[in-house]
Amino acid sequence: MLEEAFRDEWGRVVASLVGFLGDFDRAEEAAQEAFAVAARRWPVTGVPDKPGAWLVTTARNRAIDRLRRERALAGKMHLLAAPEATVDEVDDTLIRDERLELIFTCCHPALPLDGQVALTLRALGGLNTAEIARAFLVSEETMKRRLTRAKAKIKAAGIPFSVPGAHLLPDRLDAVLAVLYLIYNEGYGGRVDLGAEAIRLGRVLAALVPGEPEALGLLALMLIHHARRRARFTGPDGADGADSADGADGADGEDLVLLDDQDRSLWDSRQIAEGRAVLDRAIALGGRGAYVVQAAIASLQTRERVDWPQVAELYRRLADLTGSAVVELNRAVALAQAGDPAAALRAVDRLDLDGYLYFHSTRGELLRRLGRDAEAEAAYRRALELAVSPPERRFLTRRLEQL
């Protein structure tokens, strides 16, 4: 129960304390103290009726106690006048939820992107430094420096702990969504459980800005993709990947399974249904942005009979929105699936993506379908040169053997 409360309440407690103290480090220290007290007391006394209120109250009281002990009063004198509260005096509904301010602070454009991601995972997700470092394949010391620099930048630049004004909100919300999407994609690559963490943060954001269709679109996209995670790989003996890591990288002994070949019984049907319901809400709000369109594509791809012409049309809309050559590549794949590999190849050959693994593997597949085996072999060999993960290399090697 403590672990569940930690995941559910950490971001809320830290946000409340950052707003109260105006200091990330002091906020984290006080939150950690409150959770440590909970770890000692709750197994004996039981979990309080209002665990969130208990943790916020305890953390605030600990922060005030620490300030009094340290006598570090510069700029903090007003806090010493705050009386200690008891949990009975605090109602969950009266504690202002300041997580939205914290999200926008962590994802401020003045911070480097790696700092935004790390600080979001630390302050809102409650991941410790070692977990974040492991997720992004850097040393714990490197990640510690990133977090320290991000917090120092917030202080030095006077970055406000606030939701941006209406004229700035769309651009700033885009930055927040991009950070959450990056976190999810790292999870999709099989590192720690960032996929699930990104979904949890996406739920928080969608609840805090319920009228923003793109926030709902991103949540729907992540839910639908994550629902297929167990079917994306098989073990070396042909067993399913139910216990394997998620993502494009997979585990060393696993093999990549393409969408058409996936065992749909391994898909999480409830999560797909939830994703579709969230997508419906986004569309009802007039959502036509990039995340909503991507979620619609993901939803179509989980239908029993995929409407590939419709998928291709949605990729065309997405390409218009993003100007991305990778989106155009995905549209070509949809054209091929719809029955026109020649048109797909013409579309692919117009793209400038020579350094991109999936450009060459897609060309190889299209050339193979068109019976141009020698050219297909050359394309697959180029893709193999660019492949890094063992599952991708094994997949491409099998394709070459089949030729």
N, C-alpha and C positions, 0 to 999 in steps of 0.2 A: 504493500500500500504506500510506503514511503517513496519508493521509486516512481510509482504512478503519480503521486502528488508532486514529486520533484519535476517530472516532465510537464505536468499540467500547469504547475504554479510558478516554476522558476522564472520564466520571462515576465510574468505579472509582478512578482515580488521585486525583481531587479528594476523593472520599469518604474514601479512606485518609488523605489529608493533613489534611482537616478533623478527623478523629478523632485524628490524631497531634498536630497543632498547636493545635487548638481555635480556629482563626481562618480565616475564609473568604478574606480578601484574601491572606494569606500562602500559603494552600493553592493559590489560583489562580496566584499568581506562580511558585511552585515548579513547578506542573504545566506552565505555559507554558514555563519554562526547560527542563524535561525534553523536551518536544516539540520545542523549538528545537534542542536537542542531537541528537535523533533525526533531524531534518530534515537536519542536516549530516552525520551519521555513517552513517546507514543506506544512503543511496545508494552509499557507498563500501565499507562493510563487509558490507552485506546486513542484512536484517531478522533480529533475534535469534530463537532458537527459542521464547523465552518473552517476547514483546514487552510484555505486561502487567507481568510481574515486572521487566523492564528499566526500564520507565517509572516504576513505583512506587519502585524502588530509587534511580534517578537523581534523581527529584523529592525524595525524603526527604533524600538526601545534600546536594542543593542548598539545601534549606530549612535544614539544620543549618549549612552553610557561611555562609548569609546571616545567621543569628542570631549566629554567632561574629564576623562582620565588623561587624555593627551594635552589638554589645554591648548589645542591647535585651533584657536578661535577666530583667526583672521577670516572675515567673511562668513563665519558660521555662528556668530553670537545669537542671531535670531532663532536658531534651532534649539538653543539651550532653554529657551522659554517654553518649548513644547512639552507639555506634561506627558508622563508615561501613560499609555492607554492600556486597558485590560481588554482581553479578547471579547469579553461579554459586552463591552461598550461599542464594539465595532461590528457593523453589519456588512456582509459581503457586498450588498447592493450599494453601500455608501462609499466603498473604496473605489476611487476613480481608476478606471482601467487605462493606464498610460502606455500600453504596449505599442499603440500606433505611433506615438511620439518616438518611442525607442526604435521602432523599425525605420522611420525616416531619418533618425539620427545616425544609425548604423550604416545606412545606405546613402549617406550624403555624398554628392558628386565631388566634394573637395577631398574625399578619401580615395586612395587607390583601390582598384577593384578587389585585389586580394585582401586588403584590409576590411573592405565592406563585407565580404563573404565570411571572413574569420570572426569579425565582431558580431555579425548576425547569429552565427552558430553558437558563439560563446554567451552573448548577452540574452538572446531570446530562446535559443535551443538548449542551453545548459550543458553543452558538450565541453569537456575539459580540454586543456591545451593539447594534451597527448592524443586525444581522440581526433581533434581537428587536424593535427599534424599527420597522423596516420592516414586520414582520409585523403589528404592532398599530397601524400608521399614526400613530405619534407621532414626535417628533424624537428624535435620538440623545441629546441632552442630557436630555430628559425621562425617557427610559428609564434613563439613567445615574443620575439622581437616585432613581428607583424602586429600583434595585438597591442603591444606597448606603443608602437608608432601611431597606430590608429587612435588610441585613447589620447595620446599627447597632441595629435593633430586637432582633435575635437576641442581640447582645452585651449590650445594656442590660437586656433582660428575662431574661437568663440562660436562654434557651430551650435545653433539653438536646439534645445530639446523641445521640439514643437512639430505640429503638422504644418506643412507649407500652405501659404495662402492659395485661394482658388485659382489664381492665374498661374501659379507654379505647380499645382498639384498634378496635372496630367503628366508632365515631363518627369517629375520626381517619382510618381507612381510607376512609370515605365522602368525607372532605374531599380526600384524595389523588386518588381516582377522579374527583371533580368537577373538579379542576384539569386532569387529563389529558384529560377529556372536553371541557373548555373549549378547551384547546390544539388538540384535534382539530377542533372546530367552527370555530375560526379558520382552520385549514388547509383545511377544507371550503369556506370562503369564498374560496379562491383566493389566499391570501397566503403568500409564500415556500413552503416545503414542510412546513408544520407538521403536515399530515395524516400524512405518513410519519414525522415526528419523534415525534408522539404514539403511533403504533403501536410505534415502537422503544422508547419509554419504557414503553409498556404491556407489551411482552414482558419487559422487565427486571423490572417489578413482579410480573407473573404468575409469573416464575421464582423470585422472592424470597419470594412468599407462595403457594405452589402449592396450598394447601388452601382458598383463598378463592374461592368460585364467582363473586362479583361482579367480582373482578379479571379472571377468565377471561371473564366475560360482556362486560365492556367491551372487552377485546381482540378477542373474536369480532365484536362489533358494528362496531368500527372496521375490521377486516379486510374484512368483507362489504360495508360501505358503500364503502370505498376501492377495492374491486375494480371498481366501476361508474363510476369517475371519468371515464374516457375517453369514455363514451357519453352523458354528461349534457349535452353541448353540441355543436352543429354550428357550423362556420364560416359566414361570410356567403354563401359560394357553395355551401353545402350539404355541404361536406366534413366529415368527422368531426372531433371535438375531440381527437385523439390527442396533439397537441403543445400543447394549451392548458392554462391553469391550471385547477386543480380548483375545484369549489365552486359555491355558490349565486350568487356574484357573477359568475363567469366573466369572460372578456375582453370588451373593448368591442365587438368585431366578431362575437361568438358568440351563438348562440340557444339558449335553454333547451329541453331535450328531456324530456318527461314519461316516467315509467317504462314505460308501455305502448308508447311509440313508440321506445324505445331500441334500438340495434343491439346485440344480445347477443353478436355476434362480437367486440365491443370489450371485453367484460367479461373480467376476469382470472380464469379458471376455477380456476386453482391457488390463488389467494388466497381465493376463495369456499370451496373445499374445505377449506383450512386453517381458515378461520373456522368452518365447520360442525363440524370435528373439535374445535376448542377449545370450542365451544358444547356439544358432547356431553359433554366432560369436566366442564364447569360443571354441567350437569344431573345427571350421575352423582354429583356431590358434594352434591346436594340443592339446587342453586341455583334460587331462585324470585324473586329480587330484580329490581329495575327494569332493571338492565343485561342480565341474562339474558333477561328477557321482550323487551326491545327487540332483542336479538340474534336471538331466535327469530322475531320479526316480520320482521326484515331477511332472515333465511334463507328464510322462506316466500315473500317477495317476489321471490326470485331463482329460484324453481321455474319450470319451463316452463309449468305451469298453476297459477296462484296460487289457493290456497284462501282466497278473500276472507271467507267466514263465519268461518273459523278466525282470520284476521288481526283481524277485528272483535272476536272473543272475547278475543284476547290484548290488544288495546287496552283492552278493558273491565277486564281484570285490572291493566293498567298504570295506568289511571285510578284504580282503587281504591288502588294503592300510592302514587301521587304526588299525587292530588287536583288534577291539572293540567287546566286548560281547553283547553290546546293538544293534550293527549293525547285529550281528548274530541272535538276537531275532527278529529283523525286517525282516530278511530274512526268518525266520521260519513262520512269519505271511504271507508273500508273498507265501510261499509253500502251506500253508493251503488254501489261496484264490485261488491258482491254482488248488485245488482239492485234495490235499494229506495231510489231517490233521494228519495222523499217522506219516508220515515222519517229519512233522513240530514238533510234540510232541517229537519225538526222538531227534531232533536237540535242542529243548528247554531244555530237561532234561540233556543235556551235559553241560549246562551253569551254572556258579557259580554266581548267581544274587539274592540270597535269600532276600536281603534287598531292592530290587527294586520292586516298586509297579506293574509296567507293566509286569514283569516276571510272577507274580502270576495271574494277570488278564488274561494274554495270555494263561497260562496253563489252567486256568478255562474254557476259551472259547474253547480251543482245546479238553479238556476232555468232555465238554458238547456236542460238535459235534460228538464225538465218543461214546456217550451214557453212559459215565462213570460218572453218576450224583453225586454220593456220593463223589468221588474224586474231581469233579468240584466244589462242594459246599465247600470243605475244602480249595481249592485254592482261591476261591472268598472271603472266610472269611479272609484268610491271607492277600489278597490284601486290603480288607476293613480296616484291622488293620493299614495298611501303608498309606491309603488315607488321605489326609489333606483337599483338597478343597471340598466344598459342592457338586458341580456337579459330581465329581468323586464318592463321597460317595453315592449319589442318584443313579447313574448308576449301581454301584456294588450291591446296595440293591435291585434294580429291577431285576438284574440277579439272585440273590439268591431267590427272590420271584417266578420267572419264573421256577426255578428248583423244 
